[in-house]
Amino acid sequence: MVVIILGLVWMNKKKEPVSGEPIKIGAIISETGFASAFGEMSRYGIEMAMKEINDKGGMNGRMVEVIYEDDRTDPKAAVGSYQKLTSVDKVDAIIGSNFDFVTQPIFAIAKDSGTVVISPSNPRIAGVFDTNSHSFVMMSDFSKIIYSLESYLSKSDYKKLAVVHFDSGFGAEIVKNLSEINKKLGKGEVVDEAYKQIGNNDFRTIILKLKQANVDIVFLDMVTIDPVTFMTQSKQLGFKPQVVTYDSVKDSLAIEGTDKSLFDGVVVLNWNVTPESFDKKFREIYKIEPANSVNRAYDALYILAEAVSKAKDKSEVPSLLENTKFKTPNGTFQFSAEHASLNTPTAIQTIQDGKFVPLKK
């Protein structure tokens, strides 16, 4: 009888959280597929943060362990990764993923599964890419970010603006916000050109339509090889608009064989402005420039590790994320009521000799 009672006591104790157990964080990242450059940076940032935390004895006395899953830039694979991490690996929380259409299904199942997920490289888009009780994003509302271009556009002497974008909620939001800005500036309707796949595109038909419509400024929502293809074909067809894009064009510039001169004068909305202290550490470790929300992946691990370490159980993690002002080596971070960052620093820059430089007034 005594043995049975002692056994029951031992079993009950095993169900209680043990302060010395590792904090297990899952990381769903695109290590292969079109978003692999983003996944690579996410892994670099997460590894940096994990080493720093563990070298200091862990987070509140608990070491951090990260279990990686490659979603292959595929929504179905991402869902499978989430299910494995929660049911087999029993992680406390998850970081993931990189592209919006891959991350959306993870967010959808997070609410019911009870395991919180933070995406480091996606903004919130109301009605399109929404968060829920168990999903958070490390960027602010996308409309705030795109509206950073208003001051630049208001000083630009252009007549017609076009947006060439991948067919997704992300691209549609760019069109929506630039249309609103265009209307405020009295510039008329935005020309909206969507394409269906990432990579292996021929943009010549779109370019000729834009040229015929006398478009003189084009916003490119493109990644990987697509900006190179667009710029190359535009030159071949004699189409010379002012091109505006965002900072993931760094990956395009890094593709072997790319003629960087094609991008001279391209204006960049950089929403990956990082602290100089982080840049310095990153360059010393990896010998490359930081990009693609690597600083936010880094911060996400610090934030999740702190929240998990303070929670009595997994159910408390979302409320801790909602109500805590976190301090990471990059500074203070707080989520809004909509589970997005309160602010995303941006800069308007231009490309010269393959590098981002300040845009001259």
C-alpha positions in Angstrom: 0.0 0.0 0.0 2.8 2.4 0.9 4.6 1.5 -2.3 1.4 2.3 -4.3 0.9 5.7 -2.6 4.6 6.6 -3.2 4.2 5.7 -6.8 1.2 7.9 -7.2 3.0 10.8 -5.6 5.9 10.3 -7.9 3.6 10.3 -11.0 1.9 13.5 -9.8 5.2 15.2 -9.4 6.3 14.2 -12.9 3.3 16.1 -14.3 4.3 19.4 -12.6 6.8 21.7 -14.5 10.3 21.2 -13.4 12.3 24.5 -13.4 15.5 22.8 -14.5 14.0 21.2 -17.7 15.1 22.7 -21.0 12.9 25.2 -22.8 12.0 23.5 -26.0 11.3 25.8 -28.9 10.3 24.5 -32.4 11.5 26.5 -35.4 9.6 26.0 -38.7 11.8 27.7 -41.3 12.1 27.5 -45.1 15.5 25.8 -45.4 14.7 24.8 -49.0 12.3 26.2 -51.6 11.9 29.8 -52.8 12.1 31.2 -49.2 15.4 29.4 -48.4 17.3 32.7 -48.1 14.8 33.8 -45.4 15.0 30.5 -43.7 18.8 30.6 -43.6 18.7 34.0 -41.9 16.1 32.9 -39.4 18.3 30.0 -38.4 21.3 32.3 -38.0 19.4 34.6 -35.8 17.9 31.8 -33.7 21.3 30.1 -33.3 22.9 33.4 -32.2 20.2 34.0 -29.5 20.3 30.4 -28.3 24.1 30.5 -27.8 24.0 33.8 -26.0 21.2 32.6 -23.6 22.8 29.3 -22.9 26.3 30.7 -22.4 24.8 32.8 -19.6 23.2 29.8 -17.9 19.9 29.8 -19.7 16.7 31.8 -19.3 15.8 32.0 -15.6 17.8 28.9 -14.9 16.6 26.8 -17.9 18.6 26.0 -20.9 17.1 26.6 -24.4 16.8 23.8 -26.9 15.7 24.4 -30.5 14.2 21.8 -32.8 14.2 22.7 -36.5 11.8 21.7 -39.2 12.1 22.6 -42.9 8.8 23.6 -44.4 10.3 23.6 -47.9 8.3 26.9 -48.6 5.2 24.6 -48.8 2.1 25.3 -46.7 1.3 21.5 -46.4 4.8 20.8 -45.2 4.5 23.6 -42.7 1.4 22.1 -41.2 3.1 18.7 -41.0 6.0 20.3 -39.2 3.8 22.1 -36.7 2.0 18.8 -35.9 5.2 16.9 -35.4 6.7 19.6 -33.2 3.6 19.7 -31.0 2.6 16.1 -30.8 6.0 14.3 -31.1 8.6 16.7 -29.8 6.2 18.4 -27.3 7.7 21.8 -27.8 6.7 24.7 -25.5 6.4 27.3 -28.4 7.2 27.7 -32.0 9.0 30.2 -34.3 7.8 30.1 -37.9 7.5 30.5 -40.8 9.0 32.9 -43.4 6.5 33.6 -46.3 2.9 34.6 -45.6 1.2 31.9 -47.6 3.2 29.3 -45.7 2.6 30.8 -42.3 -1.2 31.3 -42.6 -2.1 27.6 -42.1 0.2 27.3 -39.1 -1.6 30.3 -37.5 -4.9 28.7 -38.2 -4.1 25.5 -36.3 -2.2 27.2 -33.5 -5.4 28.5 -32.0 -6.9 25.0 -31.5 -3.7 23.2 -30.7 -2.7 25.5 -27.8 0.9 25.9 -28.8 1.8 29.5 -29.5 3.7 30.5 -32.7 5.6 33.7 -33.6 6.4 34.6 -37.2 9.6 36.8 -37.3 9.3 37.9 -41.0 5.6 38.6 -41.6 3.6 41.7 -40.9 0.0 41.7 -39.8 -2.5 42.4 -42.6 -6.0 43.0 -41.3 -8.5 40.7 -42.9 -5.9 38.9 -44.9 -3.1 37.8 -42.6 -4.7 38.1 -39.2 -3.3 36.9 -35.9 -5.3 35.0 -33.2 -5.1 34.1 -29.6 -2.0 31.9 -30.2 -0.3 33.6 -33.1 2.0 36.7 -33.1 4.1 38.6 -35.6 7.3 40.4 -35.0 6.4 43.2 -37.6 3.8 45.9 -37.3 0.6 46.2 -39.4 1.7 46.2 -43.0 -0.2 49.3 -43.9 2.0 51.3 -41.5 5.1 50.0 -43.3 3.9 50.7 -46.8 2.8 54.2 -45.8 6.5 54.9 -45.1 6.7 55.5 -48.9 4.2 58.4 -48.8 6.9 61.0 -48.1 9.0 59.7 -51.0 6.2 59.5 -53.4 4.9 63.0 -52.5 8.2 64.5 -53.6 8.5 62.4 -56.8 7.5 63.9 -60.1 5.7 60.8 -61.6 2.5 60.5 -63.5 1.5 56.8 -63.3 2.4 54.2 -60.8 2.2 50.4 -61.3 2.6 47.5 -58.9 3.9 44.2 -60.2 3.4 41.6 -57.5 3.1 37.9 -56.7 -0.5 37.0 -56.4 -1.0 36.8 -52.7 -2.6 38.8 -49.8 0.8 40.4 -49.2 0.9 41.8 -52.8 -2.7 42.8 -52.7 -2.1 44.8 -49.6 0.7 46.7 -51.3 -1.6 47.6 -54.1 -4.3 48.7 -51.7 -2.1 51.0 -49.7 -0.2 52.5 -52.7 -3.6 53.1 -54.3 -4.7 55.0 -51.2 -1.5 57.1 -51.2 -1.8 57.7 -55.0 -5.4 59.0 -54.5 -4.3 61.4 -51.7 -1.6 62.7 -54.1 -4.1 63.1 -56.9 -2.2 60.7 -59.2 -5.1 58.5 -60.4 -5.5 54.7 -60.5 -2.6 52.3 -59.8 -1.9 49.8 -62.5 -2.2 46.4 -60.9 -0.2 43.5 -62.5 -0.1 40.2 -60.6 1.8 37.0 -61.5 1.2 33.5 -60.4 4.5 31.8 -59.5 7.8 32.7 -57.9 10.7 32.1 -60.3 10.9 31.0 -64.0 8.8 34.0 -65.0 8.8 35.9 -68.3 7.7 39.5 -67.6 7.9 40.8 -71.2 4.2 40.9 -71.7 3.7 42.8 -68.5 6.6 45.2 -69.3 5.1 46.0 -72.7 1.7 46.7 -71.2 3.3 49.1 -68.6 5.4 50.8 -71.3 2.3 51.3 -73.5 0.4 52.7 -70.5 3.2 55.3 -70.0 3.9 54.0 -66.5 6.9 55.9 -65.1 7.2 54.4 -61.6 6.9 50.7 -60.7 6.8 49.0 -57.4 8.1 45.4 -57.5 6.9 42.8 -55.1 9.4 40.2 -56.1 12.0 37.9 -54.5 14.8 35.5 -55.6 15.5 35.7 -59.4 12.3 37.6 -60.4 13.7 41.1 -59.9 16.7 40.2 -62.0 14.5 38.9 -64.8 12.3 42.0 -64.7 15.2 44.4 -64.7 17.0 42.5 -67.5 13.9 42.3 -69.7 13.0 45.9 -69.0 16.4 47.0 -70.3 16.0 44.8 -73.4 12.6 46.3 -74.2 13.7 49.9 -73.5 11.4 50.4 -70.5 13.1 52.8 -68.0 10.8 53.6 -65.2 11.8 54.5 -61.6 11.8 51.2 -59.8 10.9 50.8 -56.2 11.1 47.6 -54.2 11.9 46.3 -50.7 15.0 45.0 -49.0 14.8 41.3 -49.9 16.2 42.5 -53.2 19.5 41.9 -51.4 19.1 38.2 -52.1 18.6 38.9 -55.8 21.8 41.0 -55.9 23.6 38.1 -54.3 22.7 35.6 -57.1 25.8 34.6 -58.9 26.1 36.2 -62.3 23.7 39.1 -61.6 24.5 42.3 -63.4 24.3 44.6 -60.3 24.4 47.7 -62.5 20.8 46.9 -63.6 19.8 47.9 -60.1 21.7 51.2 -59.8 19.2 53.9 -58.8 16.5 51.5 -57.6 14.7 52.9 -54.5 14.4 50.4 -51.6 11.8 50.5 -48.8 14.0 48.8 -46.1 11.9 47.4 -43.3 14.8 45.4 -42.0 16.7 48.2 -40.3 18.8 46.6 -37.6 20.7 48.0 -34.6 24.4 48.6 -35.3 25.3 46.5 -32.3 23.5 43.6 -33.7 25.0 44.1 -37.2 28.5 44.1 -35.7 27.9 40.9 -33.8 26.3 39.2 -36.8 29.1 40.1 -39.2 31.7 38.9 -36.8 30.1 35.5 -36.4 28.8 34.8 -40.0 31.0 37.1 -42.1 28.0 38.3 -44.1 25.5 41.1 -43.9 22.3 40.6 -41.9 19.1 40.4 -43.9 15.5 39.1 -44.1 14.3 39.7 -40.6 17.3 37.9 -39.0 17.2 40.3 -36.0 13.5 39.5 -35.5 14.2 35.8 -35.5 16.9 36.5 -32.9 14.5 38.6 -30.8 11.7 36.0 -31.1 13.8 33.3 -29.4 14.6 35.7 -26.5 11.0 36.6 -26.2 9.6 33.1 -26.3 12.2 31.7 -24.0 11.4 34.4 -21.4 7.7 33.9 -21.7 8.0 30.1 -21.4 10.3 30.4 -18.4 7.8 32.5 -16.5 4.7 30.5 -17.4 3.4 27.9 -15.0 2.2 25.9 -18.0 1.8 26.3 -21.8 -1.6 27.9 -21.4 -0.1 31.0 -19.8 2.3 31.8 -22.6 -0.1 33.8 -24.8 -1.1 36.1 -21.9 2.6 36.7 -21.0 3.3 37.6 -24.6 0.4 40.0 -24.6 1.2 41.8 -21.4 5.0 41.8 -21.1 7.4 44.5 -22.2 10.4 42.3 -23.3 14.0 43.4 -23.2 16.4 41.7 -25.6 20.0 42.8 -26.5 18.3 44.7 -29.4 16.2 46.8 -27.1 12.6 46.8 -25.8 9.9 44.9 -27.6 6.1 44.9 -27.0 3.2 43.3 -28.9 0.1 45.4 -29.7 -3.4 44.3 -28.9 -3.5 42.7 -32.3 -0.4 40.6 -31.5 1.8 42.6 -33.9 4.9 44.7 -33.1 4.1 48.2 -32.1 6.6 49.6 -34.5 8.7 48.5 -37.5 11.6 50.9 -38.2 12.0 51.7 -41.9 14.4 53.6 -44.2 14.1 54.8 -47.8 17.4 53.9 -49.5 18.7 53.5 -53.0 21.1 50.9 -54.6 24.5 51.9 -55.9 27.1 49.3 -57.0 25.0 46.5 -55.4 24.7 48.2 -52.0 22.1 50.1 -50.1 23.0 53.7 -49.6 21.0 56.7 -48.2 18.6 58.3 -50.7 19.7 61.8 -51.5 17.1 64.4 -50.9 
